[in-house]
Amino acid sequence: MKELRANIQNLENNSETIYQKQSAEREAFLNAPENQECIAKIKASLKAAQIAYEMRKKAGLTQAEIAKILHIRQPNYARIERGQNVSINTLADIANACGAEIDIKYHFKHA
């Protein structure tokens, strides 16, 4: 029993060490200058997905219903809400289907 407790304690200590190492590696990756363009694109795709989701929900439509309006299959629409294949034109089509409109803004990173 004593050996089992020691093994459990070692496992807990190792998992904490691994977690800290992974957290540090993740932080380094996210802050590396060479990754910033890719991260910005991912963030933009996720923001577009969030907007598509919110418009659909506020319009009271299911994914299947909006997919039918857009003349696409529901799984393809689901990909949009996951941030895949989202374009400004797609967002405009979704907005139109939901009775909304898109307002695009920008700002400079270093202003």
SVG drawing of the C-alpha trace seen along z (x, -y; Angstrom):
<svg xmlns="http://www.w3.org/2000/svg" viewBox="-36 -55 46 57">
<polyline fill="none" stroke="black" stroke-width="0.4" points="0.0,0.0 2.9,-2.4 4.4,-1.7 1.1,-2.4 0.8,-5.8 4.4,-6.6 3.6,-5.7 0.5,-7.9 2.4,-10.8 5.1,-10.5 2.5,-10.4 0.8,-13.6 4.2,-15.3 5.1,-14.2 1.8,-15.3 2.2,-18.8 5.7,-19.1 4.5,-18.0 1.6,-20.5 4.0,-23.4 6.3,-22.4 3.5,-22.3 2.2,-25.6 5.6,-27.2 5.9,-25.7 2.4,-26.9 3.2,-30.4 6.4,-30.5 4.7,-29.3 1.9,-31.9 4.4,-34.7 6.9,-33.8 7.1,-36.5 7.2,-34.0 3.8,-32.6 1.9,-35.9 0.5,-35.9 -0.8,-32.4 -2.3,-33.1 -4.0,-36.3 -5.6,-34.3 -6.9,-31.7 -8.3,-34.3 -10.0,-36.0 -11.5,-32.7 -12.8,-32.0 -14.3,-35.5 -16.1,-35.0 -17.4,-31.7 -18.6,-33.3 -20.4,-36.0 -22.0,-33.4 -23.2,-31.4 -24.6,-34.5 -26.5,-35.7 -28.0,-32.3 -29.1,-32.0 -30.5,-35.5 -32.5,-34.8 -33.9,-31.7 -32.6,-29.3 -31.1,-25.8 -28.0,-24.9 -30.2,-22.8 -32.6,-25.7 -29.9,-28.2 -28.0,-25.7 -31.1,-25.2 -31.5,-28.9 -27.8,-29.1 -28.2,-26.1 -25.5,-24.1 -25.6,-21.0 -25.8,-21.2 -22.4,-19.6 -20.8,-22.3 -22.6,-25.0 -21.3,-23.4 -17.8,-23.8 -18.4,-27.5 -19.3,-27.8 -16.1,-25.9 -14.1,-28.6 -13.4,-26.6 -14.0,-28.1 -15.3,-31.4 -15.0,-34.3 -16.5,-37.8 -18.9,-36.8 -20.0,-33.8 -20.6,-36.0 -22.6,-38.5 -24.7,-35.6 -25.4,-34.4 -26.2,-37.9 -28.6,-38.3 -30.3,-35.0 -30.6,-36.2 -31.9,-39.6 -28.7,-41.2 -25.8,-43.1 -22.1,-43.0 -20.1,-46.1 -16.4,-45.6 -13.9,-47.6 -10.1,-47.6 -7.4,-49.0 -3.6,-49.2 -1.7,-46.9 0.9,-49.4 -1.1,-52.6"/>
</svg>
